[in-house]
Structure formats: structure tokens, C-alpha cells
């Protein structure tokens, strides 16, 4: 949450780089978020035997959605 007048900056490359959240159906989430205009920072990619996508949150923080099956 912005607490002063300075502009927000993205979290990538900082000590607190991103937060990861698990989802059941990555393709459905990506389609929903795209339709709502959410910025995709990294297109879906392999993460071990899973898939993930990196999006930008409302305060410019990076959020990783990891598909868990």
C-alpha cells in the first residue's frame, strides 16, 4: 500500500522479489486475468514439473501463479 507521495516501483530484482500463489487451472486464470487487463510480466513457463506465470499486482508487486495438480 502506498504510504506517501513517492511513485510505486515494481518488486522485481529487489530482496522481496515476488510472492507465489498456487492455482488449479493456470490456463483459466491467465485467460481471466488477460480479459481484465492484468499485466503479464512473464508468459506461462515450466517450473520443474509444473507451470507458472508471473503477473503484476495492483501495487506493482510481482505475483507468480503456480499450477498445482
N, CA, C and O atoms as a Tinker XYZ file with bonds, in Angstrom:
   276  protein
     1  N      0.840000   -1.173000    0.000000    73     2
     2  CA     0.000000    0.000000    0.000000    64     1     3
     3  C      0.889000    1.242000    0.000000    63     2     4     5
     4  O      1.847000    1.335000    0.767000    81     3
     5  N      0.559000    2.180000   -0.862000    73     3     6
     6  CA     1.331000    3.419000   -0.956000    64     5     7
     7  C      1.078000    4.271000    0.280000    63     6     8     9
     8  O     -0.067000    4.566000    0.625000    81     7
     9  N      2.176000    4.665000    0.950000    73     7    10
    10  CA     2.045000    5.399000    2.200000    64     9    11
    11  C      2.533000    6.840000    2.121000    63    10    12    13
    12  O      2.436000    7.578000    3.101000    81    11
    13  N      3.053000    7.245000    0.973000    73    11    14
    14  CA     3.467000    8.635000    0.804000    64    13    15
    15  C      3.312000    9.029000   -0.656000    63    14    16    17
    16  O      2.691000    8.303000   -1.433000    81    15
    17  N      3.862000   10.158000   -1.031000    73    15    18
    18  CA     3.667000   10.700000   -2.376000    64    17    19
    19  C      4.613000   10.126000   -3.432000    63    18    20    21
    20  O      4.420000   10.360000   -4.625000    81    19
    21  N      5.634000    9.374000   -3.003000    73    19    22
    22  CA     6.566000    8.813000   -3.982000    64    21    23
    23  C      5.857000    7.773000   -4.848000    63    22    24    25
    24  O      5.020000    7.024000   -4.343000    81    23
    25  N      6.179000    7.713000   -6.154000    73    23    26
    26  CA     5.525000    6.728000   -7.028000    64    25    27
    27  C      5.931000    5.304000   -6.653000    63    26    28    29
    28  O      7.039000    5.065000   -6.174000    81    27
    29  N      5.020000    4.372000   -6.878000    73    27    30
    30  CA     5.309000    2.967000   -6.623000    64    29    31
    31  C      6.309000    2.449000   -7.645000    63    30    32    33
    32  O      6.372000    2.955000   -8.765000    81    31
    33  N      7.087000    1.448000   -7.269000    73    31    34
    34  CA     8.017000    0.784000   -8.183000    64    33    35
    35  C      7.780000   -0.713000   -8.099000    63    34    36    37
    36  O      7.311000   -1.216000   -7.078000    81    35
    37  N      8.103000   -1.425000   -9.166000    73    35    38
    38  CA     7.948000   -2.875000   -9.190000    64    37    39
    39  C      8.886000   -3.560000   -8.213000    63    38    40    41
    40  O      9.901000   -2.991000   -7.810000    81    39
    41  N      8.543000   -4.780000   -7.835000    73    39    42
    42  CA     9.329000   -5.517000   -6.837000    64    41    43
    43  C     10.416000   -6.393000   -7.453000    63    42    44    45
    44  O     11.275000   -6.892000   -6.727000    81    43
    45  N     10.403000   -6.593000   -8.769000    73    43    46
    46  CA    11.380000   -7.486000   -9.404000    64    45    47
    47  C     12.801000   -6.965000   -9.193000    63    46    48    49
    48  O     13.072000   -5.775000   -9.355000    81    47
    49  N     13.704000   -7.882000   -8.827000    73    47    50
    50  CA    15.096000   -7.525000   -8.628000    64    49    51
    51  C     15.425000   -7.021000   -7.240000    63    50    52    53
    52  O     16.585000   -6.729000   -6.950000    81    51
    53  N     14.440000   -6.913000   -6.385000    73    51    54
    54  CA    14.653000   -6.479000   -5.011000    64    53    55
    55  C     14.691000   -7.698000   -4.094000    63    54    56    57
    56  O     14.367000   -8.807000   -4.519000    81    55
    57  N     15.083000   -7.498000   -2.848000    73    55    58
    58  CA    15.129000   -8.591000   -1.877000    64    57    59
    59  C     13.786000   -9.312000   -1.815000    63    58    60    61
    60  O     13.742000  -10.542000   -1.795000    81    59
    61  N     12.708000   -8.565000   -1.786000    73    59    62
    62  CA    11.350000   -9.092000   -1.803000    64    61    63
    63  C     10.897000   -9.059000   -3.259000    63    62    64    65
    64  O     10.171000   -8.152000   -3.666000    81    63
    65  N     11.327000  -10.056000   -4.049000    73    63    66
    66  CA    11.148000  -10.060000   -5.489000    64    65    67
    67  C      9.706000  -10.349000   -5.909000    63    66    68    69
    68  O      9.150000   -9.635000   -6.743000    81    67
    69  N      9.097000  -11.392000   -5.334000    73    67    70
    70  CA     7.729000  -11.743000   -5.712000    64    69    71
    71  C      7.092000  -12.653000   -4.669000    63    70    72    73
    72  O      7.755000  -13.165000   -3.767000    81    71
    73  N      5.789000  -12.836000   -4.821000    73    71    74
    74  CA     5.009000  -13.751000   -3.990000    64    73    75
    75  C      4.465000  -14.815000   -4.926000    63    74    76    77
    76  O      4.036000  -14.499000   -6.036000    81    75
    77  N      4.474000  -16.075000   -4.498000    73    75    78
    78  CA     3.921000  -17.158000   -5.309000    64    77    79
    79  C      2.627000  -17.666000   -4.682000    63    78    80    81
    80  O      2.523000  -17.829000   -3.467000    81    79
    81  N      1.654000  -17.908000   -5.542000    73    79    82
    82  CA     0.361000  -18.441000   -5.134000    64    81    83
    83  C      0.055000  -19.667000   -5.992000    63    82    84    85
    84  O      0.425000  -19.702000   -7.165000    81    83
    85  N     -0.611000  -20.665000   -5.428000    73    83    86
    86  CA    -0.951000  -21.855000   -6.206000    64    85    87
    87  C     -2.362000  -21.731000   -6.780000    63    86    88    89
    88  O     -3.257000  -21.164000   -6.153000    81    87
    89  N     -2.539000  -22.273000   -7.986000    73    87    90
    90  CA    -3.840000  -22.320000   -8.658000    64    89    91
    91  C     -4.027000  -23.717000   -9.241000    63    90    92    93
    92  O     -3.057000  -24.441000   -9.468000    81    91
    93  N     -5.285000  -24.088000   -9.481000    73    91    94
    94  CA    -5.572000  -25.413000  -10.050000    64    93    95
    95  C     -5.522000  -25.436000  -11.566000    63    94    96    97
    96  O     -5.080000  -26.427000  -12.148000    81    95
    97  N     -5.964000  -24.367000  -12.223000    73    95    98
    98  CA    -6.045000  -24.331000  -13.675000    64    97    99
    99  C     -5.381000  -23.052000  -14.180000    63    98   100   101
   100  O     -6.021000  -22.004000  -14.260000    81    99
   101  N     -4.113000  -23.143000  -14.514000    73    99   102
   102  CA    -3.341000  -21.961000  -14.913000    64   101   103
   103  C     -3.917000  -21.306000  -16.164000    63   102   104   105
   104  O     -4.009000  -20.080000  -16.230000    81   103
   105  N     -4.304000  -22.105000  -17.153000    73   103   106
   106  CA    -4.825000  -21.539000  -18.399000    64   105   107
   107  C     -6.082000  -20.698000  -18.145000    63   106   108   109
   108  O     -6.229000  -19.619000  -18.718000    81   107
   109  N     -6.975000  -21.181000  -17.301000    73   107   110
   110  CA    -8.195000  -20.433000  -16.985000    64   109   111
   111  C     -7.865000  -19.120000  -16.274000    63   110   112   113
   112  O     -8.471000  -18.088000  -16.563000    81   111
   113  N     -6.908000  -19.156000  -15.349000    73   111   114
   114  CA    -6.514000  -17.938000  -14.633000    64   113   115
   115  C     -5.875000  -16.936000  -15.579000    63   114   116   117
   116  O     -6.173000  -15.743000  -15.512000    81   115
   117  N     -5.002000  -17.404000  -16.456000    73   115   118
   118  CA    -4.339000  -16.500000  -17.406000    64   117   119
   119  C     -5.382000  -15.852000  -18.315000    63   118   120   121
   120  O     -5.319000  -14.647000  -18.562000    81   119
   121  N     -6.335000  -16.631000  -18.813000    73   119   122
   122  CA    -7.380000  -16.081000  -19.681000    64   121   123
   123  C     -8.209000  -15.027000  -18.934000    63   122   124   125
   124  O     -8.495000  -13.962000  -19.483000    81   123
   125  N     -8.590000  -15.317000  -17.696000    73   123   126
   126  CA    -9.386000  -14.378000  -16.895000    64   125   127
   127  C     -8.609000  -13.081000  -16.646000    63   126   128   129
   128  O     -9.141000  -11.986000  -16.822000    81   127
   129  N     -7.351000  -13.218000  -16.237000    73   127   130
   130  CA    -6.548000  -12.041000  -15.926000    64   129   131
   131  C     -6.282000  -11.199000  -17.170000    63   130   132   133
   132  O     -6.312000   -9.970000  -17.102000    81   131
   133  N     -6.024000  -11.843000  -18.298000    73   131   134
   134  CA    -5.828000  -11.095000  -19.555000    64   133   135
   135  C     -7.090000  -10.323000  -19.913000    63   134   136   137
   136  O     -7.017000   -9.166000  -20.327000    81   135
   137  N     -8.250000  -10.962000  -19.756000    73   135   138
   138  CA    -9.509000  -10.293000  -20.107000    64   137   139
   139  C     -9.779000   -9.089000  -19.209000    63   138   140   141
   140  O    -10.517000   -8.180000  -19.590000    81   139
   141  N     -9.182000   -9.082000  -18.018000    73   139   142
   142  CA    -9.347000   -7.971000  -17.082000    64   141   143
   143  C     -8.227000   -6.942000  -17.188000    63   142   144   145
   144  O     -8.180000   -5.988000  -16.412000    81   143
   145  N     -7.317000   -7.137000  -18.157000    73   143   146
   146  CA    -6.259000   -6.162000  -18.405000    64   145   147
   147  C     -5.072000   -6.236000  -17.457000    63   146   148   149
   148  O     -4.296000   -5.286000  -17.356000    81   147
   149  N     -4.925000   -7.366000  -16.759000    73   147   150
   150  CA    -3.783000   -7.528000  -15.845000    64   149   151
   151  C     -2.506000   -7.676000  -16.668000    63   150   152   153
   152  O     -2.485000   -8.402000  -17.661000    81   151
   153  N     -1.452000   -6.993000  -16.259000    73   151   154
   154  CA    -0.172000   -7.041000  -16.966000    64   153   155
   155  C      0.524000   -8.370000  -16.690000    63   154   156   157
   156  O      0.719000   -8.751000  -15.536000    81   155
   157  N      0.895000   -9.070000  -17.758000    73   155   158
   158  CA     1.640000  -10.325000  -17.666000    64   157   159
   159  C      3.124000   -9.976000  -17.742000    63   158   160   161
   160  O      3.589000   -9.458000  -18.757000    81   159
   161  N      3.866000  -10.259000  -16.672000    73   159   162
   162  CA     5.304000   -9.961000  -16.640000    64   161   163
   163  C      6.109000  -11.033000  -17.348000    63   162   164   165
   164  O      7.085000  -10.726000  -18.032000    81   163
   165  N      5.705000  -12.301000  -17.190000    73   163   166
   166  CA     6.351000  -13.421000  -17.876000    64   165   167
   167  C      5.265000  -14.371000  -18.324000    63   166   168   169
   168  O      4.430000  -14.794000  -17.524000    81   167
   169  N      5.272000  -14.708000  -19.609000    73   167   170
   170  CA     4.288000  -15.636000  -20.154000    64   169   171
   171  C      4.416000  -16.992000  -19.449000    63   170   172   173
   172  O      5.448000  -17.265000  -18.837000    81   171
   173  N      3.384000  -17.850000  -19.525000    73   171   174
   174  CA     3.475000  -19.166000  -18.866000    64   173   175
   175  C      4.774000  -19.892000  -19.217000    63   174   176   177
   176  O      5.209000  -19.904000  -20.369000    81   175
   177  N      5.377000  -20.491000  -18.201000    73   175   178
   178  CA     6.665000  -21.175000  -18.345000    64   177   179
   179  C      6.685000  -22.423000  -17.474000    63   178   180   181
   180  O      5.886000  -22.562000  -16.548000    81   179
   181  N      7.615000  -23.335000  -17.785000    73   179   182
   182  CA     7.802000  -24.559000  -16.998000    64   181   183
   183  C      8.540000  -24.210000  -15.714000    63   182   184   185
   184  O      9.468000  -23.400000  -15.709000    81   183
   185  N      8.110000  -24.834000  -14.634000    73   183   186
   186  CA     8.745000  -24.678000  -13.326000    64   185   187
   187  C      8.863000  -26.081000  -12.750000    63   186   188   189
   188  O      7.964000  -26.561000  -12.059000    81   187
   189  N      9.985000  -26.733000  -13.044000    73   187   190
   190  CA    10.116000  -28.151000  -12.685000    64   189   191
   191  C      9.098000  -28.951000  -13.473000    63   190   192   193
   192  O      9.069000  -28.875000  -14.701000    81   191
   193  N      8.253000  -29.726000  -12.779000    73   191   194
   194  CA     7.205000  -30.484000  -13.461000    64   193   195
   195  C      5.861000  -29.737000  -13.422000    63   194   196   197
   196  O      4.812000  -30.320000  -13.695000    81   195
   197  N      5.905000  -28.457000  -13.084000    73   195   198
   198  CA     4.704000  -27.620000  -13.032000    64   197   199
   199  C      4.817000  -26.503000  -14.060000    63   198   200   201
   200  O      5.822000  -26.388000  -14.762000    81   199
   201  N      3.775000  -25.684000  -14.140000    73   199   202
   202  CA     3.803000  -24.485000  -14.982000    64   201   203
   203  C      3.482000  -23.285000  -14.108000    63   202   204   205
   204  O      2.839000  -23.412000  -13.066000    81   203
   205  N      3.943000  -22.108000  -14.550000    73   203   206
   206  CA     3.714000  -20.881000  -13.776000    64   205   207
   207  C      3.637000  -19.699000  -14.730000    63   206   208   209
   208  O      4.004000  -19.799000  -15.901000    81   207
   209  N      3.153000  -18.578000  -14.207000    73   207   210
   210  CA     3.105000  -17.312000  -14.929000    64   209   211
   211  C      3.400000  -16.221000  -13.910000    63   210   212   213
   212  O      3.078000  -16.369000  -12.731000    81   211
   213  N      4.004000  -15.135000  -14.351000    73   211   214
   214  CA     4.291000  -14.009000  -13.472000    64   213   215
   215  C      3.439000  -12.838000  -13.924000    63   214   216   217
   216  O      3.469000  -12.453000  -15.093000    81   215
   217  N      2.667000  -12.265000  -12.980000    73   215   218
   218  CA     1.810000  -11.124000  -13.283000    64   217   219
   219  C      2.169000   -9.956000  -12.373000    63   218   220   221
   220  O      2.897000  -10.111000  -11.392000    81   219
   221  N      1.643000   -8.784000  -12.718000    73   219   222
   222  CA     1.870000   -7.611000  -11.890000    64   221   223
   223  C      0.625000   -7.335000  -11.051000    63   222   224   225
   224  O     -0.482000   -7.239000  -11.581000    81   223
   225  N      0.813000   -7.212000   -9.750000    73   223   226
   226  CA    -0.282000   -6.932000   -8.833000    64   225   227
   227  C     -0.655000   -5.459000   -8.843000    63   226   228   229
   228  O     -0.017000   -4.663000   -9.531000    81   227
   229  N     -1.685000   -5.089000   -8.086000    73   227   230
   230  CA    -2.195000   -3.719000   -8.097000    64   229   231
   231  C     -1.225000   -2.664000   -7.557000    63   230   232   233
   232  O     -1.370000   -1.482000   -7.869000    81   231
   233  N     -0.248000   -3.071000   -6.758000    73   231   234
   234  CA     0.748000   -2.129000   -6.236000    64   233   235
   235  C      2.107000   -2.334000   -6.909000    63   234   236   237
   236  O      3.147000   -1.997000   -6.343000    81   235
   237  N      2.084000   -2.889000   -8.120000    73   235   238
   238  CA     3.262000   -3.173000   -8.949000    64   237   239
   239  C      4.113000   -4.318000   -8.419000    63   238   240   241
   240  O      5.223000   -4.525000   -8.910000    81   239
   241  N      3.628000   -5.067000   -7.434000    73   239   242
   242  CA     4.368000   -6.227000   -6.946000    64   241   243
   243  C      4.227000   -7.378000   -7.943000    63   242   244   245
   244  O      3.204000   -7.512000   -8.615000    81   243
   245  N      5.267000   -8.201000   -8.026000    73   243   246
   246  CA     5.239000   -9.358000   -8.914000    64   245   247
   247  C      4.571000  -10.530000   -8.179000    63   246   248   249
   248  O      4.918000  -10.848000   -7.042000    81   247
   249  N      3.612000  -11.156000   -8.852000    73   247   250
   250  CA     2.909000  -12.309000   -8.307000    64   249   251
   251  C      3.098000  -13.477000   -9.254000    63   250   252   253
   252  O      2.841000  -13.353000  -10.452000    81   251
   253  N      3.545000  -14.607000   -8.732000    73   251   254
   254  CA     3.730000  -15.807000   -9.525000    64   253   255
   255  C      2.583000  -16.760000   -9.226000    63   254   256   257
   256  O      2.341000  -17.112000   -8.071000    81   255
   257  N      1.877000  -17.177000  -10.278000    73   255   258
   258  CA     0.828000  -18.165000  -10.129000    64   257   259
   259  C      1.384000  -19.511000  -10.578000    63   258   260   261
   260  O      1.791000  -19.663000  -11.729000    81   259
   261  N      1.403000  -20.492000   -9.670000    73   259   262
   262  CA     1.977000  -21.808000   -9.944000    64   261   263
   263  C      0.847000  -22.818000  -10.005000    63   262   264   265
   264  O      0.051000  -22.930000   -9.073000    81   263
   265  N      0.780000  -23.559000  -11.115000    73   263   266
   266  CA    -0.271000  -24.576000  -11.289000    64   265   267
   267  C      0.082000  -25.825000  -10.499000    63   266   268   269
   268  O      1.131000  -26.435000  -10.704000    81   267
   269  N     -0.809000  -26.191000   -9.599000    73   267   270
   270  CA    -0.648000  -27.398000   -8.787000    64   269   271
   271  C     -1.726000  -28.388000   -9.190000    63   270   272   273
   272  O     -2.915000  -28.071000   -9.132000    81   271
   273  N     -1.321000  -29.585000   -9.597000    73   271   274
   274  CA    -2.301000  -30.603000   -9.995000    64   273   275
   275  C     -2.168000  -31.812000   -9.121000    63   274   276
   276  O     -2.904000  -32.783000   -9.295000    81   275
